[in-house]
Amino acid sequence: MPLPRFVLTESQSRLLAELMLDALPDPTVGDSAQEAVLARGLDANEVLSDVPELAFLGLVVREGGGVAATDLGAAVHFEALHEAAEFRLSNVVRFAEAVEDANSRWPLVVRRLAHGEITLDDALAGLDQMR
C-alpha cells in the first residue's frame, strides 16, 4: 500500500528528522522543554506551531510529556530522504549524459555505477582504461 503524500514545510521536515534521532519534550510543557528544543537547533516557535499540525496528520504523537514520530512519520521522513537521493543521482546521470561527447565511455560507466551494475572498483578500473 503506497504512503499518502504529504507536503511538509522545511521546519516540519527538520522536526521530523530530529524526532528520528530521539523524542523531544513537549514544547508546551514548560521552559525546560523549550530549552531542549533549542539545544537540538530547532526554533521553539516553529516547533510550537508544527507539532499540532504533524500530530493532526498522524506523523507525530504526544505522549508522556514528549513528542515522538509515529511509524507513519518515520516512513514519510525516510521516503523524503530516498526521493532526495534519487533526485541527486538523476542529476549525476544527466550530467554524465551532457558530457558524453567528451568521452563516450565515461557516461556509460557512471550510469552502470549509479544503477548498481558495477562496483566503485570496477568503475575506477574502467576510468583507468579510458586514459
N, C-alpha and C positions, 0 to 999 in steps of 0.2 A: 504494500500500500504506500503510495507516494506521500511525502510530507506536504502539509499545507504550505502555501507560500506566504512568507512574512516579509514586509519591508520595514526594516528597523533603522532607526537613526544611528548615527555614529556613536552617540553616548550609550544607547541601548545595546549596541553590539559590543562596546567596550565593557559595559557592566556584565553582560552575559559571559564574555571571555574571562573576566575576573572571577565570576562565580564558578567557572570550570576549575579554577585553582583551589578555591575554598569558599565556603559560605561567608556571608557578611552579617554583622549585627544589623538588625532592622534600624534604618536611619531615623525612624520616627520615635525610637525608644528613648533617646537622650543624647547628651553631649558626648559621652564615651563612644557611642555607636558612630556618631558623626566623625569623631577623631579617627576611628578605624577606617572609615570610608576615605578620609583624606590621606591616611597613611598608605592606602593602596593606589594613590594617584588619581582618584576619582573626584569629580566635582560633586559636593554634597547636595547642592540644589538640583542638579541633573538627576542624581540618584533618587532624591525625594519625588521627582516627577516621573521618572522612568519605572520605578518599582510597581506602582499601581497598574500602569498600562501593561507591563510584562506579566504581572500576575493575572490580569484580566484575560490576556492571550493564552495563559496556561504555560508560559515559559519559565516562570519562577513561582516559588511558593514561599509564603511567610509562615514560619513555624518556630516555636520555642524561642521567640525573641530574635530570630535571624531570618535571613533571606537566602534561599538556595535555588539553584537551577533544577528544573524538573527534567525528566528524561526527554521530553519534547524540546525543552530549551537546549539541552546538550546536543540533540540531533540537529536542531536549527543552526547552532553555533558551528558544529563540525561540517555541516553541509555548506555553510558560507565559506569556511576555510578551503574546502575542496573546490568550490566554484572559483575562488580567487586563484588557487594554484593552477587550475585548468586554464584560466584566462592568461596568466603569465606564461604558461607553457605554449599556448597558442600563439602568443606574441613572439616567442623564440622561434617557433616553426615558420611563422610568416616572415620574420627577419631572414631566416635561412633561405627561404624561397626568393626573397628580394635580392639577395646577393649571389644567387645561383649562377649568374653569368661569370662571376669572378673565378669560381671553381665549381664545376658541375657536380663533383662528388661530395663536397662538403655538406650541402643541404641534405643529401640522402643519409649521410652519417648522423647528422643532427636529428633528422626525422626518425631514424631507426632507434636512436638512443632514447628519444622522447617517448616512443611507443613501447619501450622496454624490450625490443627485439635483440639488442646487443647490450653488453656491459660498458661501463665507462672505460675499462682497459681496452676493450675491442675498439671503441671509438677513438681512443688516443692512438692505438696502433694504426688505425685507418688514417688518422691525421698524419702520422709519420710517413705513410705510403704516398700521401699526396704531395709531400715536399720534394 
